[in-house]
Amino acid sequence: MKLNEVVTKLKLQQVTSFAKLDMVVQGGYVSDLLSNVMGQAKPGMIWVTMQGHHNIAAVGSLIGLAAIIVAGDAKVEQDAIEKGNDNDLPIFVTALSSYDIVGALNKLGVTNEQEKK
């Protein structure tokens, strides 16, 4: 599924100015622990978090995420928006809780199929 389809179907509000939304989403990940995201999320995934500080954009661009969704109407700080813009990383917000947005992503077919060890 393409990112623009996810954005439209879930009515996400974009806070960055990044306009290239035609990338294919490779899966999803949810966590508020940055080190966990760095160790587990994969390039092309959507990351769901409740954090809104500039480090989310740093982690997202480092991994090569498709997008970040900040859940629960949490505030995204201006420096996070600027860093997202600088790194061509789309950041969205939603009033839905992390639980609800992850469930909605899953219903759309955005899953997290980690390699079995």
Buried (B, 14 or more C-beta within 10 A) or exposed (E): EEBBBBBEEBEBBBBBEBEEBEEEBBBBBBBBEBEEBEEBBBEBBBBBBBBBBBBBBBBBBBBBBBBBBBBBEBEBBEEBBBBBBEBEBBBBBBEBBBEBBBEBBEEBEBEBEEEEE
